[in-house]
Amino acid sequence: MINAFDAMRNTPPDRRKVVIATEWNGESTICTSVRDYGVGISEEARERLFEHFFTTKAEGLGMGLGIVRSIVESHAGTVTAENVADGGARFHFTLPASTAAL
């Protein structure tokens, strides 16, 4: 979410919005997404987003998304990022769900 807020720093205030959604596919997977209305992800950044120490921020360490990926994958999940057609970016992560936990 912090990355989403940062991505909209130069977005006009009336367009700033973050949408967080969680869905259960009814079987075995839960998907959470975070969508912003910022500038989107450049081609160069998209290829390296989840690498440790890669950042597009002047004061960033480049650890956040790498840590997210490590945590999600250690729980047998996946994490992806995409640009959205009407502007901004959406990050998804999926995790296996157990019906016993519901």
DSSP file (Angstrom, degrees, kcal/mol; ACC not computed):
  #  RESIDUE AA STRUCTURE BP1 BP2  ACC     N-H-->O    O-->H-N    N-H-->O    O-->H-N    TCO  KAPPA ALPHA  PHI   PSI    X-CA   Y-CA   Z-CA
    1    1 A M     >        0   0    0      0, 0.0     4,-2.4     0, 0.0     5,-0.2   0.000 360.0 360.0 360.0 -37.3    0.0    0.0    0.0
    2    2 A I  H  >  +     0   0    0      1,-0.2     4,-2.7     2,-0.2     5,-0.2   0.913 360.0  51.6 -61.7 -41.0    2.9    2.4    0.7
    3    3 A N  H  > S+     0   0    0      1,-0.2     4,-2.4     2,-0.2    -1,-0.2   0.893 108.2  52.4 -61.2 -38.8    4.2    1.8   -2.8
    4    4 A A  H  > S+     0   0    0      2,-0.2     4,-0.8     1,-0.2    -2,-0.2   0.924 110.6  46.9 -63.1 -44.2    0.7    2.6   -4.1
    5    5 A F  H >< S+     0   0    0     -4,-2.4     3,-0.9     1,-0.2    -2,-0.2   0.927 112.8  49.6 -62.6 -44.2    0.6    5.9   -2.2
    6    6 A D  H >< S+     0   0    0     -4,-2.7     3,-1.6     1,-0.2     4,-0.2   0.877 104.8  58.6 -61.8 -38.0    4.1    6.8   -3.4
    7    7 A A  H 3< S+     0   0    0     -4,-2.4    32,-1.0     1,-0.3     3,-0.3   0.710 106.4  49.3 -66.1 -19.5    3.2    6.0   -7.0
    8    8 A M  T X< S+     0   0    0     -3,-0.9     3,-1.6    -4,-0.8    -1,-0.3   0.258  73.4 111.4-103.9  12.2    0.5    8.7   -6.8
    9    9 A R  T <  S+     0   0    0     -3,-1.6    -1,-0.2     1,-0.3    -2,-0.1   0.861  89.1  34.9 -53.9 -38.9    2.6   11.4   -5.3
   10   10 A N  T 3  S+     0   0    0     -3,-0.3    -1,-0.3    -4,-0.2    -2,-0.1   0.268  94.8 109.2-101.4  10.6    2.3   13.4   -8.6
   11   11 A T  S <  S-     0   0    0     -3,-1.6     5,-0.1     1,-0.1    27,-0.1  -0.683  84.1 -98.3 -84.5 138.1   -1.2   12.4   -9.4
   12   12 A P    >>  -     0   0    0      0, 0.0     3,-2.4     0, 0.0     4,-0.7  -0.287  35.1-117.7 -54.2 139.1   -3.9   15.1   -9.1
   13   13 A P  G >4 S+     0   0    0      0, 0.0     3,-0.8     0, 0.0    -2,-0.1   0.806 112.1  60.0 -52.2 -34.8   -5.6   14.7   -5.7
   14   14 A D  G 34 S+     0   0    0      1,-0.2    -3,-0.0     3,-0.0     0, 0.0   0.634 107.8  46.2 -73.0 -10.7   -9.0   14.0   -7.3
   15   15 A R  G <4 S+     0   0    0     -3,-2.4     2,-0.5    -7,-0.1    -1,-0.2   0.474  83.7 112.8-104.1  -5.9   -7.6   10.9   -9.1
   16   16 A R    <<  +     0   0    0     -3,-0.8     2,-0.3    -4,-0.7   -11,-0.1  -0.552  38.0 141.7 -74.6 120.5   -5.7    9.5   -6.1
   17   17 A K        -     0   0    0     -2,-0.5    20,-0.5   -13,-0.1     2,-0.4  -0.960  34.5-158.3-157.8 139.6   -7.4    6.2   -5.1
   18   18 A V  E     -A   36   0A   0     -2,-0.3     2,-0.5    18,-0.2    18,-0.2  -0.991  11.4-162.8-120.4 129.2   -6.1    2.9   -3.8
   19   19 A V  E     -A   35   0A   0     16,-2.5    16,-2.5    -2,-0.4     2,-0.5  -0.958   4.4-171.5-116.0 122.6   -8.4   -0.2   -4.2
   20   20 A I  E     +A   34   0A   0     -2,-0.5     2,-0.4    14,-0.2    14,-0.2  -0.956  10.6 176.3-114.1 127.7   -7.7   -3.3   -2.1
   21   21 A A  E     -A   33   0A   0     12,-2.1    12,-2.8    -2,-0.5     2,-0.4  -0.981  15.5-165.6-134.2 144.0   -9.6   -6.4   -2.9
   22   22 A T  E     -A   32   0A   0     -2,-0.4     2,-0.4    10,-0.2    10,-0.2  -0.998  13.1-179.3-129.1 131.6   -9.5  -10.0   -1.6
   23   23 A E  E     -A   31   0A   0      8,-2.9     8,-3.0    -2,-0.4     2,-0.5  -0.979  19.8-151.8-132.5 142.9  -11.2  -12.9   -3.4
   24   24 A W  E     -A   30   0A   0     -2,-0.4     6,-0.2     6,-0.2    -2,-0.0  -0.963  14.7-145.6-109.4 128.5  -11.6  -16.5   -2.6
   25   25 A N        -     0   0    0      4,-2.5     5,-0.1    -2,-0.5    -1,-0.1   0.429  41.6-111.3 -78.4   5.4  -12.0  -18.6   -5.8
   26   26 A G  S    S+     0   0    0      3,-0.3    -1,-0.1     1,-0.2     4,-0.1   0.375 100.7  49.4  85.5  -6.0  -14.3  -21.0   -4.0
   27   27 A E  S    S-     0   0    0      2,-0.3    -1,-0.2    71,-0.0    72,-0.1   0.567 122.0 -30.2-126.2 -78.3  -11.8  -23.9   -4.1
   28   28 A S  S    S+     0   0    0      1,-0.1    69,-2.8    70,-0.1     2,-0.4   0.404 102.4  72.6-136.8   4.4   -8.2  -23.5   -3.0
   29   29 A T  E     - B   0  96A   0     67,-0.3    -4,-2.5    65,-0.0     2,-0.4  -0.974  46.6-161.5-135.2 139.6   -6.8  -20.0   -3.6
   30   30 A I  E     -AB  24  95A   0     65,-2.9    65,-2.5    -2,-0.4     2,-0.5  -0.967  15.7-163.5-112.8 133.3   -7.2  -16.6   -2.1
   31   31 A C  E     -AB  23  94A   0     -8,-3.0    -8,-2.9    -2,-0.4     2,-0.4  -0.970   5.6-171.7-120.4 130.2   -6.1  -13.6   -4.2
   32   32 A T  E     -AB  22  93A   0     61,-2.8    61,-2.6    -2,-0.5     2,-0.4  -0.965   7.8-171.2-117.3 137.6   -5.5  -10.1   -2.8
   33   33 A S  E     -AB  21  92A   0    -12,-2.8   -12,-2.1    -2,-0.4     2,-0.4  -0.965  14.7-161.2-130.2 148.4   -4.8   -7.1   -5.1
   34   34 A V  E     -AB  20  91A   0     57,-2.4    57,-2.6    -2,-0.4     2,-0.4  -0.993  17.2-174.0-126.0 121.1   -3.7   -3.6   -4.5
   35   35 A R  E     -AB  19  90A   0    -16,-2.5   -16,-2.5    -2,-0.4     2,-0.3  -0.948   3.0-175.5-121.2 135.1   -4.4   -1.1   -7.3
   36   36 A D  E     -A   18   0A   0     53,-2.6    53,-0.3    -2,-0.4   -18,-0.2  -0.750  28.7-135.0-120.0 172.1   -3.4    2.5   -7.6
   37   37 A Y        +     0   0    0    -20,-0.5    51,-0.2    -2,-0.3   -19,-0.1  -0.205  66.9 114.2-118.1  38.6   -4.1    5.2  -10.1
   38   38 A G  S    S-     0   0    0     51,-0.1    50,-0.6    49,-0.1   -30,-0.2   0.246  86.8 -61.4 -88.7-147.1   -0.5    6.5  -10.4
   39   39 A V  S    S-     0   0    0    -32,-1.0     2,-0.1     1,-0.2   -31,-0.1   0.563  71.7-130.8 -82.8 -10.3    2.0    6.5  -13.3
   40   40 A G        -     0   0    0     47,-0.1     2,-0.5   -33,-0.1    -1,-0.2  -0.357  36.6 -54.4  85.9-172.8    2.2    2.7  -13.7
   41   41 A I        -     0   0    0     47,-0.3    42,-0.1    -2,-0.1    40,-0.0  -0.916  49.5-130.9-112.1 125.3    5.3    0.5  -14.0
   42   42 A S     >  -     0   0    0     -2,-0.5     4,-2.7     1,-0.1     5,-0.2  -0.284  25.7-111.5 -68.6 159.9    7.9    1.3  -16.6
   43   43 A E  H  > S+     0   0    0      1,-0.2     4,-1.4     2,-0.2    -1,-0.1   0.924 118.3  49.2 -57.8 -46.6    9.2   -1.6  -18.8
   44   44 A E  H  > S+     0   0    0      1,-0.2     4,-0.7     2,-0.2     3,-0.3   0.931 114.2  44.9 -59.7 -46.4   12.6   -1.5  -17.1
   45   45 A A  H >> S+     0   0    0      1,-0.2     4,-1.5     2,-0.2     3,-1.0   0.882 105.4  61.4 -66.8 -38.4   11.1   -1.6  -13.6
   46   46 A R  H 3< S+     0   0    0     -4,-2.7     4,-0.2     1,-0.3    -1,-0.2   0.867 103.6  50.4 -58.1 -37.2    8.6   -4.3  -14.5
   47   47 A E  H 3< S+     0   0    0     -4,-1.4    -1,-0.3    -3,-0.3    -2,-0.2   0.723 123.2  30.0 -72.5 -21.1   11.4   -6.8  -15.3
   48   48 A R  H X< S+     0   0    0     -3,-1.0     3,-2.4    -4,-0.7    -2,-0.2   0.385  81.2 115.7-119.9   2.2   13.2   -6.1  -12.0
   49   49 A L  T 3< S+     0   0    0     -4,-1.5    16,-0.2     1,-0.3    17,-0.2   0.789  82.4  41.3 -46.7 -41.7   10.5   -5.2   -9.5
   50   50 A F  T 3  S+     0   0    0     -4,-0.2    -1,-0.3    15,-0.1     2,-0.2   0.343  87.1 114.5 -97.3   7.3   10.9   -8.1   -7.2
   51   51 A E  S X  S-     0   0    0     -3,-2.4     3,-1.5     1,-0.1    15,-0.3  -0.565  75.3-107.8 -75.4 139.5   14.8   -8.1   -7.2
   52   52 A H  T 3  S+     0   0    0      1,-0.2    11,-0.2    -2,-0.2    10,-0.1  -0.450 102.2  15.2 -65.0 140.0   16.4   -7.3   -3.9
   53   53 A F  T 3  S+     0   0    0      9,-2.3     2,-0.5     1,-0.2    -1,-0.2   0.496  92.1 125.9  72.1   8.3   18.0   -3.8   -3.8
   54   54 A F    <   +     0   0    0     -3,-1.5     2,-0.3     8,-0.8    -1,-0.2  -0.857  32.7 161.0 -93.4 128.8   16.2   -2.6   -7.0
   55   55 A T        -     0   0    0     -2,-0.5    -6,-0.0     5,-0.1    -3,-0.0  -0.988  41.2-161.9-144.2 153.3   14.3    0.7   -6.4
   56   56 A T  S    S+     0   0    0     -2,-0.3     2,-0.3   -11,-0.0    -1,-0.1   0.307  71.5  95.5-108.6   2.6   12.8    3.5   -8.4
   57   57 A K  S >  S-     0   0    0      1,-0.1     3,-1.0     2,-0.0    -2,-0.0  -0.756  74.8-134.7-100.4 141.2   12.7    5.8   -5.4
   58   58 A A  T 3  S+     0   0    0     -2,-0.3    -1,-0.1     1,-0.3    -3,-0.0   0.837 110.0  28.5 -59.7 -34.1   15.4    8.3   -4.5
   59   59 A E  T 3  S+     0   0    0     -3,-0.0    -1,-0.3     0, 0.0     2,-0.1   0.203  96.8 120.2-113.4  15.1   15.3    7.2   -0.9
   60   60 A G    <   -     0   0    0     -3,-1.0    -5,-0.1     1,-0.1     0, 0.0  -0.453  51.1-154.6 -82.5 153.9   14.2    3.6   -1.4
   61   61 A L        -     0   0    0     -2,-0.1    -1,-0.1    -7,-0.1    -6,-0.1   0.652  33.4-128.8 -95.7 -20.5   16.2    0.6   -0.3
   62   62 A G  S    S+     0   0    0     -9,-0.1    -9,-2.3   -10,-0.1    -8,-0.8   0.785  79.1 106.9  77.0  27.3   14.7   -1.8   -2.8
   63   63 A M     >  +     0   0    0    -11,-0.2     4,-2.5   -10,-0.2     5,-0.2   0.720  52.4  78.5-106.2 -28.1   13.8   -4.4   -0.2
   64   64 A G  H  > S+     0   0    0      1,-0.2     4,-2.3     2,-0.2     5,-0.1   0.904  99.0  36.4 -54.7 -57.1   10.0   -4.2    0.1
   65   65 A L  H  > S+     0   0    0      1,-0.2     4,-2.5     2,-0.2    -1,-0.2   0.827 115.7  55.7 -71.3 -30.3    8.8   -6.1   -2.9
   66   66 A G  H  > S+     0   0    0    -15,-0.3     4,-2.2     2,-0.2    -1,-0.2   0.901 110.2  46.0 -64.3 -40.1   11.6   -8.6   -2.7
   67   67 A I  H  X S+     0   0    0     -4,-2.5     4,-2.6     2,-0.2     5,-0.2   0.910 110.7  53.1 -67.8 -42.6   10.6   -9.4    0.9
   68   68 A V  H  X S+     0   0    0     -4,-2.3     4,-2.8    -5,-0.2     5,-0.2   0.948 110.4  47.7 -56.1 -49.2    6.9   -9.6   -0.1
   69   69 A R  H  X S+     0   0    0     -4,-2.5     4,-2.9     1,-0.2     5,-0.3   0.917 111.0  51.0 -59.8 -43.9    7.8  -12.1   -2.8
   70   70 A S  H  X S+     0   0    0     -4,-2.2     4,-1.8     2,-0.2    -1,-0.2   0.918 113.4  44.7 -60.0 -44.3    9.9  -14.2   -0.4
   71   71 A I  H  X S+     0   0    0     -4,-2.6     4,-0.7     2,-0.2    -2,-0.2   0.946 115.4  46.4 -66.1 -48.4    7.1  -14.4    2.2
   72   72 A V  H ><>S+     0   0    0     -4,-2.8     5,-2.2    -5,-0.2     3,-1.1   0.931 114.5  47.0 -61.8 -46.2    4.4  -15.2   -0.4
   73   73 A E  H ><5S+     0   0    0     -4,-2.9     3,-1.8     1,-0.3    -1,-0.2   0.829 104.2  61.0 -67.3 -30.6    6.5  -17.8   -2.1
   74   74 A S  H 3<5S+     0   0    0     -4,-1.8    -1,-0.3     1,-0.3    -2,-0.2   0.688 105.4  50.0 -68.9 -15.3    7.4  -19.4    1.2
   75   75 A H  T <<5S-     0   0    0     -3,-1.1    -1,-0.3    -4,-0.7    -2,-0.2   0.040 127.1-101.7-106.8  23.2    3.7  -20.0    1.7
   76   76 A A  T < 5S+     0   0    0     -3,-1.8    -3,-0.2     1,-0.2     2,-0.2   0.781  83.9 123.8  64.5  31.1    3.3  -21.6   -1.8
   77   77 A G      < -     0   0    0     -5,-2.2     2,-0.3    -6,-0.1    18,-0.2  -0.467  51.8-131.2-109.9-175.4    1.8  -18.5   -3.3
   78   78 A T  E     -C   94   0A   0     16,-1.4    16,-2.5    -2,-0.2     2,-0.4  -0.942   8.2-157.9-134.7 156.3    2.6  -16.2   -6.2
   79   79 A V  E     +C   93   0A   0     -2,-0.3     2,-0.3    14,-0.2    14,-0.2  -0.999  17.1 169.5-136.9 135.9    2.9  -12.4   -6.6
   80   80 A T  E     -C   92   0A   0     12,-2.5    12,-2.4    -2,-0.4     2,-0.3  -0.911  17.3-150.7-139.7 164.9    2.6  -10.5   -9.9
   81   81 A A  E     +C   91   0A   0     -2,-0.3     2,-0.3    10,-0.2    10,-0.2  -0.987  16.2 172.0-138.4 148.5    2.3   -6.9  -11.0
   82   82 A E  E     -C   90   0A   0      8,-2.0     8,-2.8    -2,-0.3     2,-0.3  -0.990  32.7-113.0-150.8 154.7    0.7   -5.3  -14.1
   83   83 A N  E     -C   89   0A   0     -2,-0.3     2,-0.4     6,-0.2     6,-0.3  -0.644  34.3-129.8 -82.8 150.7   -0.2   -1.9  -15.5
   84   84 A V    >   -     0   0    0      4,-2.2     3,-2.3    -2,-0.3    -1,-0.0  -0.858  13.7-123.9-107.2 139.8   -3.9   -1.2  -15.7
   85   85 A A  T 3  S+     0   0    0     -2,-0.4     3,-0.1     1,-0.3    -1,-0.1   0.828 109.4  45.1 -53.0 -41.3   -5.4    0.1  -19.0
   86   86 A D  T 3  S-     0   0    0      1,-0.3    -1,-0.3    -3,-0.0     2,-0.0   0.160 129.7 -70.9 -94.2  21.7   -6.9    3.3  -17.5
   87   87 A G  S <  S+     0   0    0     -3,-2.3    -1,-0.3     1,-0.3   -48,-0.2   0.072  90.2  48.8 107.9 146.2   -3.8    4.2  -15.6
   88   88 A G  S    S-     0   0    0    -50,-0.6    -4,-2.2   -51,-0.2   -47,-0.3  -0.400  73.0 -81.7  92.5-169.0   -1.9    3.0  -12.6
   89   89 A A  E     - C   0  83A   0    -53,-0.3   -53,-2.6    -6,-0.3     2,-0.4  -0.928  22.5-150.4-137.6 158.3   -0.7   -0.5  -11.5
   90   90 A R  E     -BC  35  82A   0     -8,-2.8    -8,-2.0    -2,-0.3     2,-0.4  -0.997   6.5-162.1-133.3 129.0   -2.2   -3.5   -9.8
   91   91 A F  E     -BC  34  81A   0    -57,-2.6   -57,-2.4    -2,-0.4     2,-0.4  -0.926  11.7-168.4-108.4 134.8   -0.2   -6.0   -7.7
   92   92 A H  E     -BC  33  80A   0    -12,-2.4   -12,-2.5    -2,-0.4     2,-0.4  -0.944   8.8-176.2-120.3 141.1   -1.7   -9.4   -7.0
   93   93 A F  E     -BC  32  79A   0    -61,-2.6   -61,-2.8    -2,-0.4     2,-0.4  -0.994   7.6-162.7-134.4 141.1   -0.7  -12.1   -4.6
   94   94 A T  E     -BC  31  78A   0    -16,-2.5   -16,-1.4    -2,-0.4   -63,-0.2  -0.904   6.4-176.4-118.7 146.1   -2.3  -15.5   -4.3
   95   95 A L  E     -B   30   0A   0    -65,-2.5   -65,-2.9    -2,-0.4   -18,-0.1  -0.989  33.6-103.8-137.3 145.7   -2.1  -18.0   -1.4
   96   96 A P  E     -B   29   0A   0      0, 0.0     2,-0.4     0, 0.0   -67,-0.3  -0.442  38.5-147.4 -66.5 144.1   -3.5  -21.5   -1.0
   97   97 A A        -     0   0    0    -69,-2.8     2,-0.5    -2,-0.1     3,-0.0  -0.872   4.8-147.6-114.6 147.1   -6.5  -21.6    1.2
   98   98 A S    >   -     0   0    0     -2,-0.4     3,-1.2     1,-0.1     4,-0.5  -0.958  10.4-146.1-112.2 129.8   -7.6  -24.3    3.6
   99   99 A T  G >  S+     0   0    0     -2,-0.5     3,-0.8     1,-0.3    -1,-0.1   0.766  99.9  66.3 -65.2 -22.7  -11.3  -24.8    4.1
  100  100 A A  G 3  S+     0   0    0      1,-0.2    -1,-0.3     2,-0.2    -3,-0.0   0.803  98.0  53.5 -65.4 -27.9  -10.5  -25.8    7.7
  101  101 A A  G <         0   0    0     -3,-1.2    -1,-0.2     1,-0.2    -2,-0.2   0.622 360.0 360.0 -81.6 -13.5   -9.4  -22.2    8.3
  102  102 A L    <         0   0    0     -3,-0.8    -1,-0.2    -4,-0.5    -2,-0.2   0.475 360.0 360.0 -81.8 360.0  -12.7  -20.8    7.0
